[in-house]
Amino acid sequence: MKSNTTRIFCIVSAVLYAISCMMPTGIGVETGSENLKGYMCVLLGWLTFMWPPYLLCWVSNFMYMSALSLTYRGWRPERAFYLSFVSFLITVIYIYVNFFTESIDYPNYACYIWSLSYFVLFWGILLQKAKSSKNGSWNKTINAAGVIVSLLLLFGLVRINVKYDTWRGTPVDARYYGYYKTDKGVYFTLLEHHPHEFTMDYLGGVNLDALQVLSNNFAKDDRHVWYQEKLMKHVDPATFHLGKNGTPKDAKHVYYWYRDGKGISEYRPVEDGVDVATAEYFVKIENTLHDYDEEWIRDSKHMYYMGRRIDDDSVKVVDGRYYLK
């Protein structure tokens, strides 16, 4: 059975789906593409081999198309009902992960519009079922629920647009890509270096008038020094600077990158009698966020590893990299 109302919902759903197919998915780094449009994700089934969760997204698209075709023609309404419900449920799962856990690091605009188009179709089918049951009170309930769900989906779309585009702001220093300023303050992002990482971590207590960006990863004002968005401890902001090979130091200390197996990672001062004036990173690394290994430091007389002075005979060099014996 079909009705003019159901056909209108089908048409609106199809228009929304067409719009979603032209919107970016945020998928780029994983596929070698700049940023895939929605229709490319539908067509390129091989994406599912690169990242299995895309399989659900791909399948939901074809379930939706089947449900849309059946509903518009008035064929097999029960099958159309289940297909549209499952396809909508799949996108809801994606959105839930994105909206509440923020474990997805890129804005998938297409997914929100897809889910809205799926829901509009499901909404129309529900209305048709309520009409068939001759229970008029259900129509108002379904329409009220439909409006609420649609607004939530649109709110999610606005939210990711605001988060990733509208509030991106402008660079604090045009020479560097890491730090941006907005009406809310200053934040650090890896967006330019890692296009799939759309994180925005705001810096606390920034004096914008005194803020200096020292590199893509370091900034300071008159009271603080930051590595990316992390506040560095026990640092003198007035004398802090990046020395040779980007070595962070202030008047009294040179800093190395410390990490352990418990999730602690931070810059710590070398306390083993290092000569601040001549200290530098010296182990070069290719194709990384940092050009030099920040665990190895040398001054005019000694070598240091993880803040500890070591003897030359305790080090071996393999292909230009330094290792402890």
Phi and psi restraints in degrees (value plus and minus 20) as a CYANA .aco file:
   2 LYS   PHI    -158.7  -118.7
   2 LYS   PSI     138.8   178.8
   3 SER   PHI    -161.5  -121.5
   3 SER   PSI     147.1   187.1
   4 ASN   PHI     -82.2   -42.2
   4 ASN   PSI     -57.0   -17.0
   5 THR   PHI     -81.9   -41.9
   5 THR   PSI     -66.2   -26.2
   6 THR   PHI     -82.5   -42.5
   6 THR   PSI     -60.0   -20.0
   7 ARG   PHI     -84.0   -44.0
   7 ARG   PSI     -58.4   -18.4
   8 ILE   PHI     -82.4   -42.4
   8 ILE   PSI     -64.0   -24.0
   9 PHE   PHI     -82.5   -42.5
   9 PHE   PSI     -57.6   -17.6
  10 CYS   PHI     -84.1   -44.1
  10 CYS   PSI     -62.7   -22.7
  11 ILE   PHI     -86.1   -46.1
  11 ILE   PSI     -66.5   -26.5
  12 VAL   PHI     -80.1   -40.1
  12 VAL   PSI     -63.5   -23.5
  13 SER   PHI     -80.9   -40.9
  13 SER   PSI     -64.1   -24.1
  14 ALA   PHI     -84.8   -44.8
  14 ALA   PSI     -58.2   -18.2
  15 VAL   PHI     -84.5   -44.5
  15 VAL   PSI     -64.6   -24.6
  16 LEU   PHI     -81.9   -41.9
  16 LEU   PSI     -59.9   -19.9
  17 TYR   PHI     -83.7   -43.7
  17 TYR   PSI     -61.5   -21.5
  18 ALA   PHI     -81.8   -41.8
  18 ALA   PSI     -60.4   -20.4
  19 ILE   PHI     -82.9   -42.9
  19 ILE   PSI     -63.6   -23.6
  20 SER   PHI     -82.1   -42.1
  20 SER   PSI     -54.1   -14.1
  21 CYS   PHI     -87.9   -47.9
  21 CYS   PSI     -39.7     0.3
  22 MET   PHI    -115.5   -75.5
  22 MET   PSI     -25.6    14.4
  23 MET   PHI    -110.3   -70.3
  23 MET   PSI     132.9   172.9
  24 PRO   PHI     -92.6   -52.6
  24 PRO   PSI     128.1   168.1
  25 THR   PHI    -117.2   -77.2
  25 THR   PSI     -33.6     6.4
  26 GLY   PHI      66.2   106.2
  26 GLY   PSI     -29.5    10.5
  27 ILE   PHI    -100.0   -60.0
  27 ILE   PSI     102.0   142.0
  28 GLY   PHI    -171.7  -131.7
  28 GLY   PSI     -77.6   -37.6
  29 VAL   PHI     -81.9   -41.9
  29 VAL   PSI     -60.4   -20.4
  30 GLU   PHI     -88.3   -48.3
  30 GLU   PSI     -46.5    -6.5
  31 THR   PHI    -126.6   -86.6
  31 THR   PSI     -27.2    12.8
  32 GLY   PHI      60.0   100.0
  32 GLY   PSI     -11.6    28.4
  33 SER   PHI    -121.7   -81.7
  33 SER   PSI     137.5   177.5
  34 GLU   PHI     -82.1   -42.1
  34 GLU   PSI     -71.3   -31.3
  35 ASN   PHI    -193.1  -153.1
  35 ASN   PSI      86.2   126.2
  36 LEU   PHI     -87.8   -47.8
  36 LEU   PSI     119.5   159.5
  37 LYS   PHI    -100.7   -60.7
  37 LYS   PSI     142.6   182.6
  38 GLY   PHI     -76.5   -36.5
  38 GLY   PSI     -62.0   -22.0
  39 TYR   PHI     -85.9   -45.9
  39 TYR   PSI     -47.5    -7.5
  40 MET   PHI     -88.8   -48.8
  40 MET   PSI     -55.9   -15.9
  41 CYS   PHI     -87.0   -47.0
  41 CYS   PSI     -53.3   -13.3
  42 VAL   PHI     -89.6   -49.6
  42 VAL   PSI     -60.9   -20.9
  43 LEU   PHI     -98.6   -58.6
  43 LEU   PSI     -55.4   -15.4
  44 LEU   PHI    -112.0   -72.0
  44 LEU   PSI      64.7   104.7
  45 GLY   PHI     -84.8   -44.8
  45 GLY   PSI     -40.1    -0.1
  46 TRP   PHI     -87.0   -47.0
  46 TRP   PSI     -32.1     7.9
  47 LEU   PHI     -79.2   -39.2
  47 LEU   PSI     -50.7   -10.7
  48 THR   PHI     -85.5   -45.5
  48 THR   PSI     -41.8    -1.8
  49 PHE   PHI    -101.8   -61.8
  49 PHE   PSI     -42.5    -2.5
  50 MET   PHI    -104.2   -64.2
  50 MET   PSI     -54.5   -14.5
  51 TRP   PHI    -169.7  -129.7
  51 TRP   PSI      81.3   121.3
  52 PRO   PHI     -71.1   -31.1
  52 PRO   PSI     -54.5   -14.5
  53 PRO   PHI     -78.0   -38.0
  53 PRO   PSI     -41.7    -1.7
  54 TYR   PHI     -85.3   -45.3
  54 TYR   PSI     -39.9     0.1
  55 LEU   PHI     -78.4   -38.4
  55 LEU   PSI     -63.5   -23.5
  56 LEU   PHI     -81.0   -41.0
  56 LEU   PSI     -62.4   -22.4
  57 CYS   PHI     -83.4   -43.4
  57 CYS   PSI     -62.5   -22.5
  58 TRP   PHI     -85.3   -45.3
  58 TRP   PSI     -66.1   -26.1
  59 VAL   PHI     -83.4   -43.4
  59 VAL   PSI     -60.7   -20.7
  60 SER   PHI     -81.4   -41.4
  60 SER   PSI     -53.9   -13.9
  61 ASN   PHI     -81.8   -41.8
  61 ASN   PSI     -64.9   -24.9
  62 PHE   PHI     -94.9   -54.9
  62 PHE   PSI     -49.9    -9.9
  63 MET   PHI     -84.8   -44.8
  63 MET   PSI     -61.2   -21.2
  64 TYR   PHI     -82.6   -42.6
  64 TYR   PSI     -66.7   -26.7
  65 MET   PHI     -79.4   -39.4
  65 MET   PSI     -59.7   -19.7
  66 SER   PHI     -84.6   -44.6
  66 SER   PSI     -64.7   -24.7
  67 ALA   PHI     -84.2   -44.2
  67 ALA   PSI     -59.6   -19.6
  68 LEU   PHI     -82.9   -42.9
  68 LEU   PSI     -64.6   -24.6
  69 SER   PHI     -84.0   -44.0
  69 SER   PSI     -65.1   -25.1
  70 LEU   PHI     -83.7   -43.7
  70 LEU   PSI     -61.7   -21.7
  71 THR   PHI     -88.2   -48.2
  71 THR   PSI     -63.6   -23.6
  72 TYR   PHI     -82.3   -42.3
  72 TYR   PSI     -55.8   -15.8
  73 ARG   PHI    -108.0   -68.0
  73 ARG   PSI     -29.5    10.5
  74 GLY   PHI      56.3    96.3
  74 GLY   PSI       3.4    43.4
  75 TRP   PHI    -117.9   -77.9
  75 TRP   PSI     125.1   165.1
  76 ARG   PHI      20.3    60.3
  76 ARG   PSI      44.5    84.5
  77 PRO   PHI     -79.2   -39.2
  77 PRO   PSI     -55.1   -15.1
  78 GLU   PHI     -86.8   -46.8
  78 GLU   PSI     -61.0   -21.0
  79 ARG   PHI     -84.8   -44.8
  79 ARG   PSI     -62.5   -22.5
  80 ALA   PHI     -81.0   -41.0
  80 ALA   PSI     -59.1   -19.1
  81 PHE   PHI     -80.1   -40.1
  81 PHE   PSI     -69.9   -29.9
  82 TYR   PHI     -88.6   -48.6
  82 TYR   PSI     -59.9   -19.9
  83 LEU   PHI     -83.3   -43.3
  83 LEU   PSI     -65.1   -25.1
  84 SER   PHI     -87.4   -47.4
  84 SER   PSI     -57.0   -17.0
  85 PHE   PHI     -85.8   -45.8
  85 PHE   PSI     -66.1   -26.1
  86 VAL   PHI     -86.7   -46.7
  86 VAL   PSI     -61.0   -21.0
  87 SER   PHI     -83.4   -43.4
  87 SER   PSI     -60.6   -20.6
  88 PHE   PHI     -86.3   -46.3
  88 PHE   PSI     -61.5   -21.5
  89 LEU   PHI     -81.2   -41.2
  89 LEU   PSI     -58.0   -18.0
  90 ILE   PHI     -81.5   -41.5
  90 ILE   PSI     -66.1   -26.1
  91 THR   PHI     -88.4   -48.4
  91 THR   PSI     -52.0   -12.0
  92 VAL   PHI     -81.8   -41.8
  92 VAL   PSI     -58.7   -18.7
  93 ILE   PHI     -81.8   -41.8
  93 ILE   PSI     -65.3   -25.3
  94 TYR   PHI     -79.3   -39.3
  94 TYR   PSI     -65.4   -25.4
  95 ILE   PHI     -87.0   -47.0
  95 ILE   PSI     -59.0   -19.0
  96 TYR   PHI     -79.1   -39.1
  96 TYR   PSI     -65.2   -25.2
  97 VAL   PHI     -80.7   -40.7
  97 VAL   PSI     -63.1   -23.1
  98 ASN   PHI     -90.5   -50.5
  98 ASN   PSI     -64.6   -24.6
  99 PHE   PHI     -97.2   -57.2
  99 PHE   PSI     -61.3   -21.3
 100 PHE   PHI    -119.6   -79.6
 100 PHE   PSI     -50.3   -10.3
 101 THR   PHI    -123.7   -83.7
 101 THR   PSI     -41.6    -1.6
 102 GLU   PHI      33.2    73.2
 102 GLU   PSI      12.9    52.9
 103 SER   PHI    -102.4   -62.4
 103 SER   PSI     -29.4    10.6
 104 ILE   PHI    -113.8   -73.8
 104 ILE   PSI     105.0   145.0
 105 ASP   PHI    -115.8   -75.8
 105 ASP   PSI      -4.5    35.5
 106 TYR   PHI    -162.7  -122.7
 106 TYR   PSI     131.4   171.4
 107 PRO   PHI    -103.4   -63.4
 107 PRO   PSI      95.7   135.7
 108 ASN   PHI    -116.2   -76.2
 108 ASN   PSI      64.0   104.0
 109 TYR   PHI     -80.2   -40.2
 109 TYR   PSI     -61.1   -21.1
 110 ALA   PHI     -78.2   -38.2
 110 ALA   PSI     -57.2   -17.2
 111 CYS   PHI     -83.0   -43.0
 111 CYS   PSI     -58.4   -18.4
 112 TYR   PHI     -87.7   -47.7
 112 TYR   PSI     -63.3   -23.3
 113 ILE   PHI     -91.9   -51.9
 113 ILE   PSI     -56.9   -16.9
 114 TRP   PHI     -75.2   -35.2
 114 TRP   PSI     -70.8   -30.8
 115 SER   PHI     -82.0   -42.0
 115 SER   PSI     -57.1   -17.1
 116 LEU   PHI     -85.8   -45.8
 116 LEU   PSI     -61.8   -21.8
 117 SER   PHI     -85.8   -45.8
 117 SER   PSI     -59.7   -19.7
 118 TYR   PHI     -82.1   -42.1
 118 TYR   PSI     -63.0   -23.0
 119 PHE   PHI     -88.0   -48.0
 119 PHE   PSI     -59.5   -19.5
 120 VAL   PHI     -79.5   -39.5
 120 VAL   PSI     -61.2   -21.2
 121 LEU   PHI     -82.9   -42.9
 121 LEU   PSI     -67.4   -27.4
 122 PHE   PHI     -81.0   -41.0
 122 PHE   PSI     -58.8   -18.8
 123 TRP   PHI     -79.0   -39.0
 123 TRP   PSI     -68.2   -28.2
 124 GLY   PHI     -81.8   -41.8
 124 GLY   PSI     -59.9   -19.9
 125 ILE   PHI     -85.9   -45.9
 125 ILE   PSI     -60.7   -20.7
 126 LEU   PHI     -81.1   -41.1
 126 LEU   PSI     -62.4   -22.4
 127 LEU   PHI     -82.4   -42.4
 127 LEU   PSI     -60.5   -20.5
 128 GLN   PHI     -83.2   -43.2
 128 GLN   PSI     -60.3   -20.3
 129 LYS   PHI     -86.6   -46.6
 129 LYS   PSI     -60.4   -20.4
 130 ALA   PHI     -84.6   -44.6
 130 ALA   PSI     -59.1   -19.1
 131 LYS   PHI     -84.9   -44.9
 131 LYS   PSI     -58.6   -18.6
 132 SER   PHI     -87.0   -47.0
 132 SER   PSI     -51.0   -11.0
 133 SER   PHI    -100.8   -60.8
 133 SER   PSI     -27.4    12.6
 134 LYS   PHI      39.9    79.9
 134 LYS   PSI      12.7    52.7
 135 ASN   PHI    -129.2   -89.2
 135 ASN   PSI      72.6   112.6
 136 GLY   PHI     -83.6   -43.6
 136 GLY   PSI     -47.1    -7.1
 137 SER   PHI     -86.1   -46.1
 137 SER   PSI     -45.8    -5.8
 138 TRP   PHI     -87.8   -47.8
 138 TRP   PSI     -50.8   -10.8
 139 ASN   PHI     -79.3   -39.3
 139 ASN   PSI     -66.2   -26.2
 140 LYS   PHI     -85.4   -45.4
 140 LYS   PSI     -61.7   -21.7
 141 THR   PHI     -82.7   -42.7
 141 THR   PSI     -65.0   -25.0
 142 ILE   PHI     -84.8   -44.8
 142 ILE   PSI     -62.5   -22.5
 143 ASN   PHI     -85.3   -45.3
 143 ASN   PSI     -60.3   -20.3
 144 ALA   PHI     -83.6   -43.6
 144 ALA   PSI     -64.9   -24.9
 145 ALA   PHI     -83.7   -43.7
 145 ALA   PSI     -58.3   -18.3
 146 GLY   PHI     -82.6   -42.6
 146 GLY   PSI     -62.8   -22.8
 147 VAL   PHI     -83.6   -43.6
 147 VAL   PSI     -63.4   -23.4
 148 ILE   PHI     -82.8   -42.8
 148 ILE   PSI     -68.1   -28.1
 149 VAL   PHI     -83.5   -43.5
 149 VAL   PSI     -61.5   -21.5
 150 SER   PHI     -82.3   -42.3
 150 SER   PSI     -61.8   -21.8
 151 LEU   PHI     -85.4   -45.4
 151 LEU   PSI     -58.5   -18.5
 152 LEU   PHI     -82.6   -42.6
 152 LEU   PSI     -61.9   -21.9
 153 LEU   PHI     -85.6   -45.6
 153 LEU   PSI     -60.9   -20.9
 154 LEU   PHI     -87.2   -47.2
 154 LEU   PSI     -57.0   -17.0
 155 PHE   PHI     -82.3   -42.3
 155 PHE   PSI     -61.0   -21.0
 156 GLY   PHI     -81.4   -41.4
 156 GLY   PSI     -60.4   -20.4
 157 LEU   PHI     -84.0   -44.0
 157 LEU   PSI     -64.3   -24.3
 158 VAL   PHI     -82.3   -42.3
 158 VAL   PSI     -59.8   -19.8
 159 ARG   PHI     -81.4   -41.4
 159 ARG   PSI     -68.5   -28.5
 160 ILE   PHI     -90.2   -50.2
 160 ILE   PSI     -50.5   -10.5
 161 ASN   PHI     -86.7   -46.7
 161 ASN   PSI     -62.4   -22.4
 162 VAL   PHI     -84.9   -44.9
 162 VAL   PSI     -62.5   -22.5
 163 LYS   PHI     -87.2   -47.2
 163 LYS   PSI     -61.5   -21.5
 164 TYR   PHI    -122.8   -82.8
 164 TYR   PSI     -39.2     0.8
 165 ASP   PHI    -139.8   -99.8
 165 ASP   PSI     -84.8   -44.8
 166 THR   PHI     -79.6   -39.6
 166 THR   PSI     -59.4   -19.4
 167 TRP   PHI    -117.8   -77.8
 167 TRP   PSI      -1.9    38.1
 168 ARG   PHI     -83.4   -43.4
 168 ARG   PSI     -52.5   -12.5
 169 GLY   PHI      59.1    99.1
 169 GLY   PSI    -179.8  -139.8
 170 THR   PHI    -145.6  -105.6
 170 THR   PSI     132.7   172.7
 171 PRO   PHI     -82.3   -42.3
 171 PRO   PSI     120.4   160.4
 172 VAL   PHI     -85.6   -45.6
 172 VAL   PSI     -59.8   -19.8
 173 ASP   PHI    -154.4  -114.4
 173 ASP   PSI      99.1   139.1
 174 ALA   PHI     -81.9   -41.9
 174 ALA   PSI     -35.8     4.2
 175 ARG   PHI     -96.3   -56.3
 175 ARG   PSI     -38.4     1.6
 176 TYR   PHI    -147.3  -107.3
 176 TYR   PSI     129.6   169.6
 177 TYR   PHI    -118.2   -78.2
 177 TYR   PSI     -28.2    11.8
 178 GLY   PHI     -98.8   -58.8
 178 GLY   PSI     -57.6   -17.6
 179 TYR   PHI    -133.2   -93.2
 179 TYR   PSI     109.7   149.7
 180 TYR   PHI    -146.0  -106.0
 180 TYR   PSI     131.7   171.7
 181 LYS   PHI    -138.3   -98.3
 181 LYS   PSI     121.8   161.8
 182 THR   PHI    -156.7  -116.7
 182 THR   PSI    -195.1  -155.1
 183 ASP   PHI     -85.7   -45.7
 183 ASP   PSI     -42.0    -2.0
 184 LYS   PHI    -105.8   -65.8
 184 LYS   PSI     -37.0     3.0
 185 GLY   PHI     121.2   161.2
 185 GLY   PSI    -167.8  -127.8
 186 VAL   PHI    -138.5   -98.5
 186 VAL   PSI     114.7   154.7
 187 TYR   PHI    -151.9  -111.9
 187 TYR   PSI     140.0   180.0
 188 PHE   PHI    -128.4   -88.4
 188 PHE   PSI     122.0   162.0
 189 THR   PHI    -165.3  -125.3
 189 THR   PSI     129.4   169.4
 190 LEU   PHI    -117.1   -77.1
 190 LEU   PSI      -3.5    36.5
 191 LEU   PHI     -73.3   -33.3
 191 LEU   PSI     -64.9   -24.9
 192 GLU   PHI     -93.0   -53.0
 192 GLU   PSI     -53.4   -13.4
 193 HIS   PHI    -106.2   -66.2
 193 HIS   PSI     -56.1   -16.1
 194 HIS   PHI    -147.6  -107.6
 194 HIS   PSI      71.2   111.2
 195 PRO   PHI     -78.6   -38.6
 195 PRO   PSI     -40.1    -0.1
 196 HIS   PHI    -106.2   -66.2
 196 HIS   PSI     -25.3    14.7
 197 GLU   PHI    -124.0   -84.0
 197 GLU   PSI      73.8   113.8
 198 PHE   PHI    -114.9   -74.9
 198 PHE   PSI      16.6    56.6
 199 THR   PHI     -96.8   -56.8
 199 THR   PSI     124.8   164.8
 200 MET   PHI    -149.9  -109.9
 200 MET   PSI      86.5   126.5
 201 ASP   PHI    -131.3   -91.3
 201 ASP   PSI      90.8   130.8
 202 TYR   PHI     -96.5   -56.5
 202 TYR   PSI     123.0   163.0
 203 LEU   PHI    -107.2   -67.2
 203 LEU   PSI     115.8   155.8
 204 GLY   PHI    -108.3   -68.3
 204 GLY   PSI     121.1   161.1
 205 GLY   PHI      45.5    85.5
 205 GLY   PSI      14.2    54.2
 206 VAL   PHI     -98.2   -58.2
 206 VAL   PSI     112.6   152.6
 207 ASN   PHI    -113.7   -73.7
 207 ASN   PSI      77.6   117.6
 208 LEU   PHI     -81.5   -41.5
 208 LEU   PSI     -52.0   -12.0
 209 ASP   PHI     -86.5   -46.5
 209 ASP   PSI     -49.0    -9.0
 210 ALA   PHI    -123.8   -83.8
 210 ALA   PSI     -17.7    22.3
 211 LEU   PHI     -90.1   -50.1
 211 LEU   PSI     111.7   151.7
 212 GLN   PHI    -146.4  -106.4
 212 GLN   PSI     108.2   148.2
 213 VAL   PHI    -112.1   -72.1
 213 VAL   PSI     100.3   140.3
 214 LEU   PHI    -113.7   -73.7
 214 LEU   PSI     -45.7    -5.7
 215 SER   PHI    -185.0  -145.0
 215 SER   PSI    -191.4  -151.4
 216 ASN   PHI     -86.8   -46.8
 216 ASN   PSI     -37.0     3.0
 217 ASN   PHI    -144.5  -104.5
 217 ASN   PSI     -25.2    14.8
 218 PHE   PHI    -147.2  -107.2
 218 PHE   PSI     121.6   161.6
 219 ALA   PHI    -169.0  -129.0
 219 ALA   PSI     138.2   178.2
 220 LYS   PHI    -171.5  -131.5
 220 LYS   PSI     136.9   176.9
 221 ASP   PHI    -146.0  -106.0
 221 ASP   PSI    -178.1  -138.1
 222 ASP   PHI     -97.3   -57.3
 222 ASP   PSI     -29.3    10.7
 223 ARG   PHI    -147.7  -107.7
 223 ARG   PSI     -33.7     6.3
 224 HIS   PHI    -157.5  -117.5
 224 HIS   PSI     138.0   178.0
 225 VAL   PHI    -151.5  -111.5
 225 VAL   PSI     113.1   153.1
 226 TRP   PHI    -139.2   -99.2
 226 TRP   PSI     117.1   157.1
 227 TYR   PHI    -122.2   -82.2
 227 TYR   PSI      95.5   135.5
 228 GLN   PHI      32.8    72.8
 228 GLN   PSI    -140.8  -100.8
 229 GLU   PHI    -118.7   -78.7
 229 GLU   PSI     -20.8    19.2
 230 LYS   PHI    -107.3   -67.3
 230 LYS   PSI     111.3   151.3
 231 LEU   PHI     -96.5   -56.5
 231 LEU   PSI     106.2   146.2
 232 MET   PHI    -102.2   -62.2
 232 MET   PSI     121.5   161.5
 233 LYS   PHI    -117.7   -77.7
 233 LYS   PSI     132.2   172.2
 234 HIS   PHI      36.1    76.1
 234 HIS   PSI      22.2    62.2
 235 VAL   PHI    -137.7   -97.7
 235 VAL   PSI     123.0   163.0
 236 ASP   PHI    -112.2   -72.2
 236 ASP   PSI      84.2   124.2
 237 PRO   PHI     -80.1   -40.1
 237 PRO   PSI     -53.1   -13.1
 238 ALA   PHI     -83.8   -43.8
 238 ALA   PSI     -54.6   -14.6
 239 THR   PHI    -130.0   -90.0
 239 THR   PSI     -21.1    18.9
 240 PHE   PHI     -86.9   -46.9
 240 PHE   PSI     115.5   155.5
 241 HIS   PHI    -178.3  -138.3
 241 HIS   PSI     152.1   192.1
 242 LEU   PHI    -124.5   -84.5
 242 LEU   PSI      98.0   138.0
 243 GLY   PHI    -105.6   -65.6
 243 GLY   PSI    -173.7  -133.7
 244 LYS   PHI     -78.7   -38.7
 244 LYS   PSI     118.0   158.0
 245 ASN   PHI      40.1    80.1
 245 ASN   PSI       4.9    44.9
 246 GLY   PHI      55.6    95.6
 246 GLY   PSI       3.3    43.3
 247 THR   PHI     -94.1   -54.1
 247 THR   PSI      98.4   138.4
 248 PRO   PHI     -95.8   -55.8
 248 PRO   PSI     113.2   153.2
 249 LYS   PHI    -177.9  -137.9
 249 LYS   PSI     137.4   177.4
 250 ASP   PHI    -144.4  -104.4
 250 ASP   PSI    -183.1  -143.1
 251 ALA   PHI     -83.6   -43.6
 251 ALA   PSI     -48.0    -8.0
 252 LYS   PHI    -137.7   -97.7
 252 LYS   PSI     -34.4     5.6
 253 HIS   PHI    -155.9  -115.9
 253 HIS   PSI     133.5   173.5
 254 VAL   PHI    -137.1   -97.1
 254 VAL   PSI     123.1   163.1
 255 TYR   PHI    -135.7   -95.7
 255 TYR   PSI     118.9   158.9
 256 TYR   PHI    -140.4  -100.4
 256 TYR   PSI     142.3   182.3
 257 TRP   PHI    -109.1   -69.1
 257 TRP   PSI      99.7   139.7
 258 TYR   PHI    -126.7   -86.7
 258 TYR   PSI     117.8   157.8
 259 ARG   PHI    -167.3  -127.3
 259 ARG   PSI     131.7   171.7
 260 ASP   PHI    -154.7  -114.7
 260 ASP   PSI    -197.0  -157.0
 261 GLY   PHI    -102.9   -62.9
 261 GLY   PSI     -16.3    23.7
 262 LYS   PHI    -126.6   -86.6
 262 LYS   PSI      -6.7    33.3
 263 GLY   PHI      70.9   110.9
 263 GLY   PSI     -18.3    21.7
 264 ILE   PHI    -105.3   -65.3
 264 ILE   PSI     106.9   146.9
 265 SER   PHI    -165.7  -125.7
 265 SER   PSI     105.5   145.5
 266 GLU   PHI    -187.1  -147.1
 266 GLU   PSI     145.2   185.2
 267 TYR   PHI    -104.5   -64.5
 267 TYR   PSI     112.8   152.8
 268 ARG   PHI    -148.3  -108.3
 268 ARG   PSI     131.9   171.9
 269 PRO   PHI     -97.7   -57.7
 269 PRO   PSI     124.1   164.1
 270 VAL   PHI     -94.6   -54.6
 270 VAL   PSI     101.1   141.1
 271 GLU   PHI    -126.9   -86.9
 271 GLU   PSI     -10.1    29.9
 272 ASP   PHI    -123.1   -83.1
 272 ASP   PSI      25.9    65.9
 273 GLY   PHI      51.8    91.8
 273 GLY   PSI       9.6    49.6
 274 VAL   PHI     -91.1   -51.1
 274 VAL   PSI     125.5   165.5
 275 ASP   PHI    -105.5   -65.5
 275 ASP   PSI      85.9   125.9
 276 VAL   PHI     -79.5   -39.5
 276 VAL   PSI     -60.1   -20.1
 277 ALA   PHI     -82.2   -42.2
 277 ALA   PSI     -58.0   -18.0
 278 THR   PHI    -125.0   -85.0
 278 THR   PSI     -22.6    17.4
 279 ALA   PHI     -87.8   -47.8
 279 ALA   PSI     122.8   162.8
 280 GLU   PHI    -180.3  -140.3
 280 GLU   PSI     134.4   174.4
 281 TYR   PHI     -91.7   -51.7
 281 TYR   PSI     127.8   167.8
 282 PHE   PHI    -162.8  -122.8
 282 PHE   PSI     -31.1     8.9
 283 VAL   PHI    -113.3   -73.3
 283 VAL   PSI      87.7   127.7
 284 LYS   PHI    -102.5   -62.5
 284 LYS   PSI     120.9   160.9
 285 ILE   PHI    -144.9  -104.9
 285 ILE   PSI     113.8   153.8
 286 GLU   PHI    -111.8   -71.8
 286 GLU   PSI     126.4   166.4
 287 ASN   PHI      37.5    77.5
 287 ASN   PSI      27.3    67.3
 288 THR   PHI    -151.2  -111.2
 288 THR   PSI     151.2   191.2
 289 LEU   PHI     -82.7   -42.7
 289 LEU   PSI     -52.7   -12.7
 290 HIS   PHI    -136.3   -96.3
 290 HIS   PSI     121.5   161.5
 291 ASP   PHI     -97.9   -57.9
 291 ASP   PSI     -40.2    -0.2
 292 TYR   PHI    -148.8  -108.8
 292 TYR   PSI     129.1   169.1
 293 ASP   PHI     -90.2   -50.2
 293 ASP   PSI      99.0   139.0
 294 GLU   PHI    -107.3   -67.3
 294 GLU   PSI     -12.7    27.3
 295 GLU   PHI    -114.2   -74.2
 295 GLU   PSI     -39.6     0.4
 296 TRP   PHI    -126.2   -86.2
 296 TRP   PSI     107.9   147.9
 297 ILE   PHI    -155.5  -115.5
 297 ILE   PSI     126.2   166.2
 298 ARG   PHI    -155.3  -115.3
 298 ARG   PSI     130.3   170.3
 299 ASP   PHI    -138.8   -98.8
 299 ASP   PSI    -182.0  -142.0
 300 SER   PHI     -89.9   -49.9
 300 SER   PSI     -34.4     5.6
 301 LYS   PHI    -146.1  -106.1
 301 LYS   PSI     -49.1    -9.1
 302 HIS   PHI    -154.6  -114.6
 302 HIS   PSI     149.1   189.1
 303 MET   PHI    -138.9   -98.9
 303 MET   PSI     126.1   166.1
 304 TYR   PHI    -152.5  -112.5
 304 TYR   PSI     119.9   159.9
 305 TYR   PHI    -149.7  -109.7
 305 TYR   PSI     104.7   144.7
 306 MET   PHI      32.0    72.0
 306 MET   PSI      21.9    61.9
 307 GLY   PHI      61.6   101.6
 307 GLY   PSI     -17.9    22.1
 308 ARG   PHI    -136.9   -96.9
 308 ARG   PSI     112.2   152.2
 309 ARG   PHI     -87.9   -47.9
 309 ARG   PSI     117.5   157.5
 310 ILE   PHI    -151.6  -111.6
 310 ILE   PSI     138.9   178.9
 311 ASP   PHI    -106.3   -66.3
 311 ASP   PSI     130.3   170.3
 312 ASP   PHI     -80.1   -40.1
 312 ASP   PSI     -53.9   -13.9
 313 ASP   PHI     -96.6   -56.6
 313 ASP   PSI     -23.4    16.6
 314 SER   PHI    -116.8   -76.8
 314 SER   PSI     -11.6    28.4
 315 VAL   PHI    -138.9   -98.9
 315 VAL   PSI     119.6   159.6
 316 LYS   PHI    -141.9  -101.9
 316 LYS   PSI     128.6   168.6
 317 VAL   PHI    -136.4   -96.4
 317 VAL   PSI     106.2   146.2
 318 VAL   PHI    -149.1  -109.1
 318 VAL   PSI      96.5   136.5
 319 ASP   PHI      32.4    72.4
 319 ASP   PSI      21.1    61.1
 320 GLY   PHI      63.1   103.1
 320 GLY   PSI     -26.1    13.9
 321 ARG   PHI    -118.9   -78.9
 321 ARG   PSI     125.6   165.6
 322 TYR   PHI    -121.3   -81.3
 322 TYR   PSI     118.3   158.3
 323 TYR   PHI    -158.5  -118.5
 323 TYR   PSI     130.1   170.1
 324 LEU   PHI     -98.9   -58.9
 324 LEU   PSI     119.4   159.4
